[in-house]
Amino acid sequence: MKGTIAEIKAWLKSQETISGAELEALLQDSRAGVRQLARSCIKEQERREKERARLDAMWKYERECRARGIKWIAGVDEAGRGPLAGPVVAAAVILPADFPVEGLNDSKQLTAKERNVLKQRIEQKAIAIGIGLVDVAYIDRHNILQATYEAMRTAIRQLEPVPEIILADAVTIPSISINQQRIVKGDALSHSIAAASVIAKTTRDEWMIEAARKYPEYGFDQNMGYGTPEHLEALRKWGPTPLHRRSFAPVREWFTENEMTLAMAGEER
């Protein structure tokens, strides 16, 4: 192929597809730099094809539902079951069949920037979005699993239209009359659940970043309430905030270790 290496590189970038014959010609070029460009192009085409296949496979459950005449399909997922502080958040999302899914994945596999880009796209194009937030008091009173279910029920109740089926990530939600399908690792297997995962995660992260303004010592804007070494050190030094989950071991242990001091302080008051 004629042209300098820089010109060939620019040409490759400008093409949506490169034919097999064109790649073969580049691979036969006498210049090592051109051959390397061809190999890089082949690798990128393979990556794109793999990504297209992944994204297409993530419509599997939605396609099956639509084949049965089901129109309104809600994906449901949560964020925040594991942290020591902050609420648990669930989201329910109904996507249109033509939703542009580029980049959509389990929120844990995405960067914060990627999640925020997807969040904006989901908010703009989703048919319906519901969000449920359950606070620390409910978590401590009922346990984190029941709090998660309550957050999911709250999110589902906000959906309009009412979904005909719920695709849920690895759980069956109690006290819901709508048909459900439990999908293990559903946030990586269903676009509807992945979208809910992104909304739940970004909503909770925003909540924790705001909480960090009130309690800057704990680094909530960085750890999102999870028990990082820095967070645990702050807990030992400063004690729990009202946002900490007293039923979770490190927080519960702090109260156990300091109950005598707390009792004496109460007597003095």
C-alpha atoms as an extended CHARMM CRD file, in Angstrom:
* protein
*
       269  EXT
         1         1  MET       CA              0.0000000000        0.0000000000        0.0000000000  PROA      1               0.0000000000
         2         2  LYS       CA              1.3420000000        3.4100000000       -0.9720000000  PROA      2               0.0000000000
         3         3  GLY       CA              1.9540000000        6.2390000000        1.4750000000  PROA      3               0.0000000000
         4         4  THR       CA              4.0520000000        6.9400000000        4.5220000000  PROA      4               0.0000000000
         5         5  ILE       CA              3.4560000000        5.0620000000        7.7690000000  PROA      5               0.0000000000
         6         6  ALA       CA              1.7980000000        8.1800000000        9.2080000000  PROA      6               0.0000000000
         7         7  GLU       CA             -0.5080000000        8.4550000000        6.1950000000  PROA      7               0.0000000000
         8         8  ILE       CA             -1.4620000000        4.7790000000        6.3870000000  PROA      8               0.0000000000
         9         9  LYS       CA             -2.1400000000        5.1400000000       10.1200000000  PROA      9               0.0000000000
        10        10  ALA       CA             -4.4170000000        8.1250000000        9.4860000000  PROA      10              0.0000000000
        11        11  TRP       CA             -6.2110000000        6.2160000000        6.7180000000  PROA      11              0.0000000000
        12        12  LEU       CA             -6.8190000000        3.2250000000        8.9760000000  PROA      12              0.0000000000
        13        13  LYS       CA             -8.3210000000        5.4800000000       11.6510000000  PROA      13              0.0000000000
        14        14  SER       CA            -10.6720000000        7.0390000000        9.1090000000  PROA      14              0.0000000000
        15        15  GLN       CA            -12.1430000000        3.7100000000        7.9560000000  PROA      15              0.0000000000
        16        16  GLU       CA            -15.1460000000        2.0890000000        9.6150000000  PROA      16              0.0000000000
        17        17  THR       CA            -14.2020000000       -1.3100000000        8.1960000000  PROA      17              0.0000000000
        18        18  ILE       CA            -11.0220000000       -2.6680000000        6.6270000000  PROA      18              0.0000000000
        19        19  SER       CA            -11.3150000000       -5.5440000000        4.1820000000  PROA      19              0.0000000000
        20        20  GLY       CA             -9.3710000000       -8.7520000000        4.5220000000  PROA      20              0.0000000000
        21        21  ALA       CA             -7.5580000000       -8.0260000000        1.2500000000  PROA      21              0.0000000000
        22        22  GLU       CA             -6.4730000000       -4.5980000000        2.4850000000  PROA      22              0.0000000000
        23        23  LEU       CA             -5.1900000000       -6.0290000000        5.7550000000  PROA      23              0.0000000000
        24        24  GLU       CA             -3.3460000000       -8.7710000000        3.9170000000  PROA      24              0.0000000000
        25        25  ALA       CA             -1.6480000000       -6.1650000000        1.7220000000  PROA      25              0.0000000000
        26        26  LEU       CA             -0.5260000000       -4.2800000000        4.8170000000  PROA      26              0.0000000000
        27        27  LEU       CA              0.7780000000       -7.4760000000        6.4040000000  PROA      27              0.0000000000
        28        28  GLN       CA              2.8800000000       -8.1130000000        3.2820000000  PROA      28              0.0000000000
        29        29  ASP       CA              4.3840000000       -4.5990000000        3.3210000000  PROA      29              0.0000000000
        30        30  SER       CA              8.1670000000       -4.5000000000        3.5650000000  PROA      30              0.0000000000
        31        31  ARG       CA              8.0240000000       -1.9210000000        6.3670000000  PROA      31              0.0000000000
        32        32  ALA       CA              7.8380000000       -3.2930000000        9.9170000000  PROA      32              0.0000000000
        33        33  GLY       CA              5.8290000000       -0.2400000000       11.0320000000  PROA      33              0.0000000000
        34        34  VAL       CA              3.1240000000       -0.9040000000        8.4600000000  PROA      34              0.0000000000
        35        35  ARG       CA              2.9320000000       -4.5800000000        9.4020000000  PROA      35              0.0000000000
        36        36  GLN       CA              2.5440000000       -3.5560000000       13.0630000000  PROA      36              0.0000000000
        37        37  LEU       CA             -0.2910000000       -1.2050000000       12.1350000000  PROA      37              0.0000000000
        38        38  ALA       CA             -2.0260000000       -4.0960000000       10.3690000000  PROA      38              0.0000000000
        39        39  ARG       CA             -1.6600000000       -6.3820000000       13.3820000000  PROA      39              0.0000000000
        40        40  SER       CA             -2.9990000000       -3.6490000000       15.6720000000  PROA      40              0.0000000000
        41        41  CYS       CA             -5.9380000000       -3.1350000000       13.3200000000  PROA      41              0.0000000000
        42        42  ILE       CA             -6.7410000000       -6.8580000000       13.3200000000  PROA      42              0.0000000000
        43        43  LYS       CA             -6.5830000000       -6.9340000000       17.1120000000  PROA      43              0.0000000000
        44        44  GLU       CA             -8.9210000000       -3.9340000000       17.3580000000  PROA      44              0.0000000000
        45        45  GLN       CA            -11.3940000000       -5.5120000000       14.9190000000  PROA      45              0.0000000000
        46        46  GLU       CA            -11.4040000000       -8.6880000000       17.0170000000  PROA      46              0.0000000000
        47        47  ARG       CA            -12.0160000000       -6.6330000000       20.1600000000  PROA      47              0.0000000000
        48        48  ARG       CA            -14.9220000000       -4.8090000000       18.5290000000  PROA      48              0.0000000000
        49        49  GLU       CA            -16.4560000000       -8.0390000000       17.2820000000  PROA      49              0.0000000000
        50        50  LYS       CA            -16.1740000000       -9.5750000000       20.7360000000  PROA      50              0.0000000000
        51        51  GLU       CA            -17.8030000000       -6.5030000000       22.2710000000  PROA      51              0.0000000000
        52        52  ARG       CA            -20.6380000000       -6.5850000000       19.6950000000  PROA      52              0.0000000000
        53        53  ALA       CA            -21.2340000000      -10.2440000000       20.5200000000  PROA      53              0.0000000000
        54        54  ARG       CA            -21.2650000000       -9.4880000000       24.2630000000  PROA      54              0.0000000000
        55        55  LEU       CA            -23.7380000000       -6.6590000000       23.8610000000  PROA      55              0.0000000000
        56        56  ASP       CA            -25.9840000000       -8.7210000000       21.5980000000  PROA      56              0.0000000000
        57        57  ALA       CA            -25.9840000000      -11.6280000000       24.0700000000  PROA      57              0.0000000000
        58        58  MET       CA            -27.1330000000       -9.2770000000       26.8420000000  PROA      58              0.0000000000
        59        59  TRP       CA            -30.5010000000       -8.8850000000       25.0860000000  PROA      59              0.0000000000
        60        60  LYS       CA            -31.1550000000      -12.6440000000       25.4560000000  PROA      60              0.0000000000
        61        61  TYR       CA            -33.6230000000      -12.4680000000       28.3510000000  PROA      61              0.0000000000
        62        62  GLU       CA            -35.3970000000       -9.4070000000       26.9840000000  PROA      62              0.0000000000
        63        63  ARG       CA            -35.7930000000      -11.1090000000       23.5940000000  PROA      63              0.0000000000
        64        64  GLU       CA            -37.2520000000      -14.1880000000       25.2440000000  PROA      64              0.0000000000
        65        65  CYS       CA            -39.7550000000      -12.0230000000       27.0990000000  PROA      65              0.0000000000
        66        66  ARG       CA            -40.7650000000      -10.1120000000       23.9800000000  PROA      66              0.0000000000
        67        67  ALA       CA            -41.1770000000      -13.3880000000       22.0770000000  PROA      67              0.0000000000
        68        68  ARG       CA            -43.8090000000      -14.2890000000       24.6990000000  PROA      68              0.0000000000
        69        69  GLY       CA            -45.6320000000      -11.0150000000       24.0740000000  PROA      69              0.0000000000
        70        70  ILE       CA            -44.2500000000       -9.1910000000       27.1350000000  PROA      70              0.0000000000
        71        71  LYS       CA            -43.7000000000       -5.4990000000       26.4270000000  PROA      71              0.0000000000
        72        72  TRP       CA            -42.7670000000       -3.8260000000       29.7130000000  PROA      72              0.0000000000
        73        73  ILE       CA            -39.6290000000       -5.4930000000       31.1330000000  PROA      73              0.0000000000
        74        74  ALA       CA            -37.9730000000       -4.0220000000       34.2190000000  PROA      74              0.0000000000
        75        75  GLY       CA            -34.4170000000       -4.7410000000       35.2940000000  PROA      75              0.0000000000
        76        76  VAL       CA            -33.7840000000       -4.4110000000       39.0410000000  PROA      76              0.0000000000
        77        77  ASP       CA            -30.4930000000       -4.1860000000       40.9310000000  PROA      77              0.0000000000
        78        78  GLU       CA            -29.0250000000       -2.6630000000       44.0760000000  PROA      78              0.0000000000
        79        79  ALA       CA            -25.8990000000       -0.9110000000       45.3170000000  PROA      79              0.0000000000
        80        80  GLY       CA            -24.5630000000       -0.6990000000       48.8400000000  PROA      80              0.0000000000
        81        81  ARG       CA            -25.2230000000       -4.0020000000       50.5860000000  PROA      81              0.0000000000
        82        82  GLY       CA            -21.6510000000       -4.2920000000       51.8480000000  PROA      82              0.0000000000
        83        83  PRO       CA            -20.6190000000       -0.8480000000       53.1670000000  PROA      83              0.0000000000
        84        84  LEU       CA            -20.3840000000        0.0570000000       56.8440000000  PROA      84              0.0000000000
        85        85  ALA       CA            -22.1630000000        3.3700000000       56.3100000000  PROA      85              0.0000000000
        86        86  GLY       CA            -24.8750000000        4.9130000000       54.1930000000  PROA      86              0.0000000000
        87        87  PRO       CA            -28.1140000000        3.6550000000       52.6650000000  PROA      87              0.0000000000
        88        88  VAL       CA            -28.7560000000        0.7260000000       50.3900000000  PROA      88              0.0000000000
        89        89  VAL       CA            -30.0810000000        1.8990000000       47.0190000000  PROA      89              0.0000000000
        90        90  ALA       CA            -32.0190000000       -0.0400000000       44.4020000000  PROA      90              0.0000000000
        91        91  ALA       CA            -33.0560000000        0.9390000000       40.9050000000  PROA      91              0.0000000000
        92        92  ALA       CA            -35.6340000000       -0.4260000000       38.4750000000  PROA      92              0.0000000000
        93        93  VAL       CA            -35.3370000000        0.4330000000       34.7840000000  PROA      93              0.0000000000
        94        94  ILE       CA            -37.4850000000       -0.2620000000       31.7210000000  PROA      94              0.0000000000
        95        95  LEU       CA            -35.4570000000        0.1230000000       28.5220000000  PROA      95              0.0000000000
        96        96  PRO       CA            -36.8170000000        0.4590000000       24.9850000000  PROA      96              0.0000000000
        97        97  ALA       CA            -35.9300000000       -2.3600000000       22.5980000000  PROA      97              0.0000000000
        98        98  ASP       CA            -33.7580000000        0.0190000000       20.5670000000  PROA      98              0.0000000000
        99        99  PHE       CA            -31.7750000000        1.4000000000       23.5130000000  PROA      99              0.0000000000
       100       100  PRO       CA            -28.1690000000        2.1840000000       22.4310000000  PROA      100             0.0000000000
       101       101  VAL       CA            -26.2410000000       -0.2630000000       24.6120000000  PROA      101             0.0000000000
       102       102  GLU       CA            -22.6430000000        0.6090000000       23.6880000000  PROA      102             0.0000000000
       103       103  GLY       CA            -20.5080000000        0.3130000000       26.8140000000  PROA      103             0.0000000000
       104       104  LEU       CA            -23.3090000000       -0.9550000000       29.0470000000  PROA      104             0.0000000000
       105       105  ASN       CA            -22.1390000000       -3.4890000000       31.6100000000  PROA      105             0.0000000000
       106       106  ASP       CA            -22.2480000000       -4.4230000000       35.2800000000  PROA      106             0.0000000000
       107       107  SER       CA            -21.5310000000       -1.1130000000       37.0420000000  PROA      107             0.0000000000
       108       108  LYS       CA            -18.6850000000       -2.7090000000       39.0260000000  PROA      108             0.0000000000
       109       109  GLN       CA            -16.8260000000       -3.2860000000       35.7410000000  PROA      109             0.0000000000
       110       110  LEU       CA            -17.0170000000        0.3880000000       34.7570000000  PROA      110             0.0000000000
       111       111  THR       CA            -15.0960000000        3.4860000000       35.7640000000  PROA      111             0.0000000000
       112       112  ALA       CA            -16.8960000000        6.3460000000       37.4990000000  PROA      112             0.0000000000
       113       113  LYS       CA            -16.6820000000        8.3620000000       34.2690000000  PROA      113             0.0000000000
       114       114  GLU       CA            -18.1630000000        5.5150000000       32.2110000000  PROA      114             0.0000000000
       115       115  ARG       CA            -20.9910000000        5.0740000000       34.7330000000  PROA      115             0.0000000000
       116       116  ASN       CA            -21.8620000000        8.7600000000       34.6190000000  PROA      116             0.0000000000
       117       117  VAL       CA            -21.9520000000        8.7940000000       30.8060000000  PROA      117             0.0000000000
       118       118  LEU       CA            -24.2450000000        5.7600000000       30.8470000000  PROA      118             0.0000000000
       119       119  LYS       CA            -26.3930000000        7.2680000000       33.5960000000  PROA      119             0.0000000000
       120       120  GLN       CA            -27.1160000000       10.3050000000       31.4190000000  PROA      120             0.0000000000
       121       121  ARG       CA            -27.9620000000        8.0870000000       28.4370000000  PROA      121             0.0000000000
       122       122  ILE       CA            -30.2660000000        5.8760000000       30.5330000000  PROA      122             0.0000000000
       123       123  GLU       CA            -32.0260000000        8.8910000000       32.0460000000  PROA      123             0.0000000000
       124       124  GLN       CA            -32.5620000000       10.3710000000       28.5690000000  PROA      124             0.0000000000
       125       125  LYS       CA            -33.7570000000        7.2390000000       26.7780000000  PROA      125             0.0000000000
       126       126  ALA       CA            -35.2720000000        4.8380000000       29.3350000000  PROA      126             0.0000000000
       127       127  ILE       CA            -39.0220000000        4.3510000000       29.2950000000  PROA      127             0.0000000000
       128       128  ALA       CA            -39.1580000000        4.4530000000       33.0950000000  PROA      128             0.0000000000
       129       129  ILE       CA            -36.7770000000        4.6360000000       36.0600000000  PROA      129             0.0000000000
       130       130  GLY       CA            -37.5340000000        4.0120000000       39.7320000000  PROA      130             0.0000000000
       131       131  ILE       CA            -35.1510000000        4.5010000000       42.6650000000  PROA      131             0.0000000000
       132       132  GLY       CA            -35.5060000000        3.1720000000       46.1980000000  PROA      132             0.0000000000
       133       133  LEU       CA            -33.2920000000        4.3480000000       49.0580000000  PROA      133             0.0000000000
       134       134  VAL       CA            -33.4620000000        2.6620000000       52.4700000000  PROA      134             0.0000000000
       135       135  ASP       CA            -31.6760000000        4.2800000000       55.3740000000  PROA      135             0.0000000000
       136       136  VAL       CA            -29.4120000000        2.9690000000       58.1160000000  PROA      136             0.0000000000
       137       137  ALA       CA            -32.1850000000        2.8270000000       60.7200000000  PROA      137             0.0000000000
       138       138  TYR       CA            -34.1580000000        0.3610000000       58.5800000000  PROA      138             0.0000000000
       139       139  ILE       CA            -31.0180000000       -1.6590000000       57.8470000000  PROA      139             0.0000000000
       140       140  ASP       CA            -30.1980000000       -1.9860000000       61.5490000000  PROA      140             0.0000000000
       141       141  ARG       CA            -33.7880000000       -2.7920000000       62.4750000000  PROA      141             0.0000000000
       142       142  HSD       CA            -34.5210000000       -5.3950000000       59.7760000000  PROA      142             0.0000000000
       143       143  ASN       CA            -31.0710000000       -6.4990000000       58.4040000000  PROA      143             0.0000000000
       144       144  ILE       CA            -29.4460000000       -5.6310000000       55.0940000000  PROA      144             0.0000000000
       145       145  LEU       CA            -31.2180000000       -8.2810000000       53.0080000000  PROA      145             0.0000000000
       146       146  GLN       CA            -34.6770000000       -7.0990000000       54.0530000000  PROA      146             0.0000000000
       147       147  ALA       CA            -33.5840000000       -3.4900000000       53.5190000000  PROA      147             0.0000000000
       148       148  THR       CA            -32.4430000000       -4.4220000000       50.0100000000  PROA      148             0.0000000000
       149       149  TYR       CA            -35.8190000000       -5.9910000000       49.2380000000  PROA      149             0.0000000000
       150       150  GLU       CA            -37.5980000000       -2.8910000000       50.5270000000  PROA      150             0.0000000000
       151       151  ALA       CA            -35.4270000000       -0.6340000000       48.3520000000  PROA      151             0.0000000000
       152       152  MET       CA            -36.2490000000       -2.8090000000       45.3400000000  PROA      152             0.0000000000
       153       153  ARG       CA            -39.9850000000       -2.7620000000       46.0750000000  PROA      153             0.0000000000
       154       154  THR       CA            -39.8540000000        1.0400000000       46.4070000000  PROA      154             0.0000000000
       155       155  ALA       CA            -38.0770000000        1.3730000000       43.0670000000  PROA      155             0.0000000000
       156       156  ILE       CA            -40.5490000000       -0.9250000000       41.3100000000  PROA      156             0.0000000000
       157       157  ARG       CA            -43.5550000000        0.9630000000       42.6930000000  PROA      157             0.0000000000
       158       158  GLN       CA            -42.2990000000        4.1360000000       41.0080000000  PROA      158             0.0000000000
       159       159  LEU       CA            -42.3640000000        2.6630000000       37.5090000000  PROA      159             0.0000000000
       160       160  GLU       CA            -44.9280000000        3.8690000000       35.0150000000  PROA      160             0.0000000000
       161       161  PRO       CA            -45.9280000000        1.8750000000       33.0470000000  PROA      161             0.0000000000
       162       162  VAL       CA            -46.1720000000       -0.9690000000       35.5400000000  PROA      162             0.0000000000
       163       163  PRO       CA            -43.8030000000       -3.7330000000       34.4040000000  PROA      163             0.0000000000
       164       164  GLU       CA            -45.1850000000       -7.0570000000       33.2500000000  PROA      164             0.0000000000
       165       165  ILE       CA            -42.0440000000       -8.9020000000       34.3860000000  PROA      165             0.0000000000
       166       166  ILE       CA            -39.0620000000       -8.1550000000       36.5790000000  PROA      166             0.0000000000
       167       167  LEU       CA            -35.5530000000       -9.3550000000       35.7580000000  PROA      167             0.0000000000
       168       168  ALA       CA            -33.6870000000       -9.2810000000       39.0670000000  PROA      168             0.0000000000
       169       169  ASP       CA            -30.0220000000       -9.7790000000       39.8010000000  PROA      169             0.0000000000
       170       170  ALA       CA            -29.6930000000      -13.0260000000       41.7920000000  PROA      170             0.0000000000
       171       171  VAL       CA            -32.7290000000      -12.4820000000       44.0360000000  PROA      171             0.0000000000
       172       172  THR       CA            -36.4570000000      -13.1590000000       44.1540000000  PROA      172             0.0000000000
       173       173  ILE       CA            -38.1110000000      -10.1200000000       45.7180000000  PROA      173             0.0000000000
       174       174  PRO       CA            -40.7540000000      -10.9600000000       48.3580000000  PROA      174             0.0000000000
       175       175  SER       CA            -44.2010000000       -9.3380000000       48.4180000000  PROA      175             0.0000000000
       176       176  ILE       CA            -44.2420000000       -8.4660000000       44.7070000000  PROA      176             0.0000000000
       177       177  SER       CA            -47.2120000000       -9.6230000000       42.6320000000  PROA      177             0.0000000000
       178       178  ILE       CA            -45.4360000000       -9.0550000000       39.3010000000  PROA      178             0.0000000000
       179       179  ASN       CA            -43.8380000000      -12.0630000000       37.6310000000  PROA      179             0.0000000000
       180       180  GLN       CA            -40.1150000000      -12.2850000000       38.2960000000  PROA      180             0.0000000000
       181       181  GLN       CA            -37.0990000000      -13.9620000000       36.7530000000  PROA      181             0.0000000000
       182       182  ARG       CA            -34.0390000000      -14.3780000000       38.9560000000  PROA      182             0.0000000000
       183       183  ILE       CA            -30.7890000000      -14.1950000000       36.9650000000  PROA      183             0.0000000000
       184       184  VAL       CA            -27.4950000000      -14.9930000000       38.6820000000  PROA      184             0.0000000000
       185       185  LYS       CA            -24.9000000000      -12.3910000000       37.6580000000  PROA      185             0.0000000000
       186       186  GLY       CA            -27.7380000000      -10.6720000000       35.8650000000  PROA      186             0.0000000000
       187       187  ASP       CA            -25.9620000000       -7.3050000000       35.7940000000  PROA      187             0.0000000000
       188       188  ALA       CA            -23.5210000000       -8.8560000000       33.2950000000  PROA      188             0.0000000000
       189       189  LEU       CA            -26.1610000000      -10.8590000000       31.3840000000  PROA      189             0.0000000000
       190       190  SER       CA            -29.0830000000       -8.4820000000       30.9170000000  PROA      190             0.0000000000
       191       191  HSD       CA            -29.0770000000       -4.9120000000       29.6380000000  PROA      191             0.0000000000
       192       192  SER       CA            -32.1020000000       -4.0560000000       31.7730000000  PROA      192             0.0000000000
       193       193  ILE       CA            -30.3810000000       -5.2130000000       34.9560000000  PROA      193             0.0000000000
       194       194  ALA       CA            -27.0890000000       -3.5850000000       33.9380000000  PROA      194             0.0000000000
       195       195  ALA       CA            -28.9140000000       -0.2760000000       33.4580000000  PROA      195             0.0000000000
       196       196  ALA       CA            -30.4650000000       -0.6250000000       36.9200000000  PROA      196             0.0000000000
       197       197  SER       CA            -27.0130000000       -1.3990000000       38.3160000000  PROA      197             0.0000000000
       198       198  VAL       CA            -25.6170000000        1.8130000000       36.8380000000  PROA      198             0.0000000000
       199       199  ILE       CA            -28.4760000000        3.9500000000       38.1700000000  PROA      199             0.0000000000
       200       200  ALA       CA            -28.2980000000        2.4140000000       41.6470000000  PROA      200             0.0000000000
       201       201  LYS       CA            -24.5220000000        2.7770000000       41.8750000000  PROA      201             0.0000000000
       202       202  THR       CA            -24.3480000000        6.3610000000       40.6160000000  PROA      202             0.0000000000
       203       203  THR       CA            -27.2660000000        7.4320000000       42.8240000000  PROA      203             0.0000000000
       204       204  ARG       CA            -25.6430000000        5.9600000000       45.9250000000  PROA      204             0.0000000000
       205       205  ASP       CA            -22.2100000000        7.3800000000       45.0620000000  PROA      205             0.0000000000
       206       206  GLU       CA            -23.7170000000       10.8540000000       44.7290000000  PROA      206             0.0000000000
       207       207  TRP       CA            -25.3840000000       10.4190000000       48.1270000000  PROA      207             0.0000000000
       208       208  MET       CA            -22.1060000000        9.3830000000       49.7750000000  PROA      208             0.0000000000
       209       209  ILE       CA            -20.1600000000       12.2300000000       48.1550000000  PROA      209             0.0000000000
       210       210  GLU       CA            -22.6720000000       14.6410000000       49.6500000000  PROA      210             0.0000000000
       211       211  ALA       CA            -22.3540000000       12.9000000000       53.0380000000  PROA      211             0.0000000000
       212       212  ALA       CA            -18.5930000000       13.4650000000       52.8970000000  PROA      212             0.0000000000
       213       213  ARG       CA            -19.1970000000       17.2050000000       53.1060000000  PROA      213             0.0000000000
       214       214  LYS       CA            -20.7790000000       16.7270000000       56.5310000000  PROA      214             0.0000000000
       215       215  TYR       CA            -18.3440000000       14.0620000000       57.7460000000  PROA      215             0.0000000000
       216       216  PRO       CA            -15.0490000000       14.7740000000       55.9470000000  PROA      216             0.0000000000
       217       217  GLU       CA            -12.9250000000       12.6820000000       58.3530000000  PROA      217             0.0000000000
       218       218  TYR       CA            -14.2660000000        9.3880000000       57.0100000000  PROA      218             0.0000000000
       219       219  GLY       CA            -13.4760000000        9.7650000000       53.3080000000  PROA      219             0.0000000000
       220       220  PHE       CA            -16.9860000000        8.8110000000       52.2050000000  PROA      220             0.0000000000
       221       221  ASP       CA            -16.3910000000       10.4740000000       48.8280000000  PROA      221             0.0000000000
       222       222  GLN       CA            -13.5760000000        7.9760000000       48.2070000000  PROA      222             0.0000000000
       223       223  ASN       CA            -14.6520000000        4.7690000000       49.9790000000  PROA      223             0.0000000000
       224       224  MET       CA            -18.4360000000        5.1610000000       49.5330000000  PROA      224             0.0000000000
       225       225  GLY       CA            -18.8520000000        3.7850000000       53.0510000000  PROA      225             0.0000000000
       226       226  TYR       CA            -16.9010000000        0.5650000000       52.4900000000  PROA      226             0.0000000000
       227       227  GLY       CA            -14.5240000000       -0.6290000000       55.1890000000  PROA      227             0.0000000000
       228       228  THR       CA            -11.2190000000        0.5100000000       53.7250000000  PROA      228             0.0000000000
       229       229  PRO       CA             -8.2040000000        0.6960000000       56.0760000000  PROA      229             0.0000000000
       230       230  GLU       CA             -8.5010000000        4.5020000000       56.1340000000  PROA      230             0.0000000000
       231       231  HSD       CA            -12.2110000000        4.3140000000       56.9370000000  PROA      231             0.0000000000
       232       232  LEU       CA            -11.6360000000        1.7960000000       59.7390000000  PROA      232             0.0000000000
       233       233  GLU       CA             -8.8960000000        3.9840000000       61.1950000000  PROA      233             0.0000000000
       234       234  ALA       CA            -11.2400000000        7.0020000000       61.1620000000  PROA      234             0.0000000000
       235       235  LEU       CA            -13.9160000000        4.8640000000       62.8290000000  PROA      235             0.0000000000
       236       236  ARG       CA            -11.5040000000        3.9210000000       65.6100000000  PROA      236             0.0000000000
       237       237  LYS       CA            -10.3560000000        7.5120000000       66.0400000000  PROA      237             0.0000000000
       238       238  TRP       CA            -13.6170000000        9.4170000000       65.7550000000  PROA      238             0.0000000000
       239       239  GLY       CA            -16.2720000000        6.7990000000       66.4500000000  PROA      239             0.0000000000
       240       240  PRO       CA            -19.3820000000        6.1310000000       64.3210000000  PROA      240             0.0000000000
       241       241  THR       CA            -21.4920000000        8.7950000000       62.6950000000  PROA      241             0.0000000000
       242       242  PRO       CA            -25.2980000000        8.5740000000       62.4790000000  PROA      242             0.0000000000
       243       243  LEU       CA            -24.7180000000        7.1720000000       58.9670000000  PROA      243             0.0000000000
       244       244  HSD       CA            -22.8700000000        4.0870000000       60.2260000000  PROA      244             0.0000000000
       245       245  ARG       CA            -24.6640000000        0.7520000000       60.3770000000  PROA      245             0.0000000000
       246       246  ARG       CA            -24.5720000000       -0.3580000000       64.0170000000  PROA      246             0.0000000000
       247       247  SER       CA            -25.5180000000       -3.9200000000       63.0580000000  PROA      247             0.0000000000
       248       248  PHE       CA            -22.3330000000       -4.3270000000       60.9700000000  PROA      248             0.0000000000
       249       249  ALA       CA            -19.4100000000       -5.9330000000       62.7840000000  PROA      249             0.0000000000
       250       250  PRO       CA            -16.7400000000       -3.1670000000       62.8360000000  PROA      250             0.0000000000
       251       251  VAL       CA            -19.3070000000       -0.5830000000       63.9730000000  PROA      251             0.0000000000
       252       252  ARG       CA            -20.9510000000       -2.9570000000       66.4490000000  PROA      252             0.0000000000
       253       253  GLU       CA            -17.5380000000       -3.8250000000       67.8640000000  PROA      253             0.0000000000
       254       254  TRP       CA            -16.7640000000       -0.1430000000       68.4000000000  PROA      254             0.0000000000
       255       255  PHE       CA            -19.8690000000        0.2150000000       70.5720000000  PROA      255             0.0000000000
       256       256  THR       CA            -18.9780000000       -2.9650000000       72.4740000000  PROA      256             0.0000000000
       257       257  GLU       CA            -15.4460000000       -1.7590000000       73.1460000000  PROA      257             0.0000000000
       258       258  ASN       CA            -16.6510000000        1.6820000000       74.2390000000  PROA      258             0.0000000000
       259       259  GLU       CA            -19.8840000000        0.8160000000       76.0400000000  PROA      259             0.0000000000
       260       260  MET       CA            -18.4340000000        1.5570000000       79.4890000000  PROA      260             0.0000000000
       261       261  THR       CA            -17.2000000000        4.9760000000       78.3880000000  PROA      261             0.0000000000
       262       262  LEU       CA            -20.5310000000        5.6840000000       76.7210000000  PROA      262             0.0000000000
       263       263  ALA       CA            -22.4250000000        4.5920000000       79.8460000000  PROA      263             0.0000000000
       264       264  MET       CA            -20.3160000000        6.8640000000       82.0640000000  PROA      264             0.0000000000
       265       265  ALA       CA            -20.8700000000        9.7710000000       79.7090000000  PROA      265             0.0000000000
       266       266  GLY       CA            -24.5960000000        9.1090000000       79.8740000000  PROA      266             0.0000000000
       267       267  GLU       CA            -24.5510000000        9.1190000000       83.6750000000  PROA      267             0.0000000000
       268       268  GLU       CA            -22.6830000000       12.4160000000       83.7330000000  PROA      268             0.0000000000
       269       269  ARG       CA            -25.3470000000       13.9520000000       81.5080000000  PROA      269             0.0000000000
